[in-house]
Amino acid sequence: MFVLIDSLAEKLPKFKKAAAAVQAATTEECARLNVAMPGKHFAHPIFRCHPSCVSFAAFSLILRDFGYLCGESFPDAAAPGRFPTSSFNIPFNFPRMTAPQEHPKYRIKREQLVQKLRQKGIVSERVLTALGRIPRHRFVDSAFERRAYDDAPLPIGHGQTISQPYTVARQTELLDPQPGQRILEIGTGSGYQAAVLLEMGVKLYSVERLCPLYERAQRLLRALGYKRLELKCGDGTQGWRAYAPFDGIIVTAGAPVVPETLTSQLTEGGRLIIPVGDDSGQQMLRITRQGDQFIEEDHNTYQFVRLIGSRGWQENDSG
């Protein structure tokens, strides 16, 4: 990503040293990405950045280092035209290199879905914005396309479902992922939950047990322009130790117990969102790591397909 900070340096002289560091870091990042630089840029009161040359995590780290160098914290970004906060709530869609073309009816349907989720109690505008951008009809079988924006789960084959949008929104809200964080998803499924997380600017690692679903989700997410993800087919109950620790882990299937393999892969302050229970229903748990302790919170009952794996349900379990 390329950031032009001349106007910032002019308005705020004490930022000049940090501005030079930001300029050098972002120029290096753009060279690494090897992305062409057309002349048109998005405008912002303090900086401009080209939407096609993107590494969101790098940009988040640059902003963080910028604040540290200057000994300053960024003002609240809730008011229009304010500089981004240290939580990097950037008013642009950085996670995707391309935006899919689609019929306007889908945008209307997404707006209606977002309004319904807001009425049901989802309060995170970041989560609602992400869901409002994602073409859910691309993640379902064509036979169910007309129902893609219903607030309901739908079958995706192999005995699996794409989760109800409310459930996706609620799990994501409980996780509260921040741009640049490393998030592990257990159960890629259709790829819809992954898209929500990617839209929020995380670096995503996702594991899917069923290889046909993994392959389909990978193709679709790449086709939609998402770049900051690593996917594999394997036993999600083992986590992904090669990339641990994670700032957050989200499990999209119901486990009989909380796998220690997942809690051990959380960083300090990291959160695990996991439904735990039997086929009659699971309790949605949020588990936060605090040193060697894990603080558990219960957030209502949900219904998920089983989490199959060495630390979950076994294929032949009767429940």
Buried (B, 14 or more C-beta within 10 A) or exposed (E): BBBBBEEBBEEBEEBEEBBEEBBEBBEEBBEEBEBEEEEEBEEBEBBBBBBBBBBBBBBBBBBBBBBEBBEBEBEEBEEEEBBBBBBBBBEEBBBBBEEEEEEEEBEEBBEEBBEBBBEEEBEBEBBBBBBBBBBBBBBBEEEBBEEBBBBBBBBBEEEBBBBBBBBBBBBBBBBBBBBBBBBBBBBBBBBBBBBBBBBBBBBBBBBBBBEEBBEBBBEBBEEBBBBBBEBBBBBBBBBBEEEBBBBBBBBBBBBBEBBEBBBEBBBEEBBBBBBBBEBEEBBBBBBBBEEEEBEBEEBEEBBBBBBBBEBBBEEEEEE
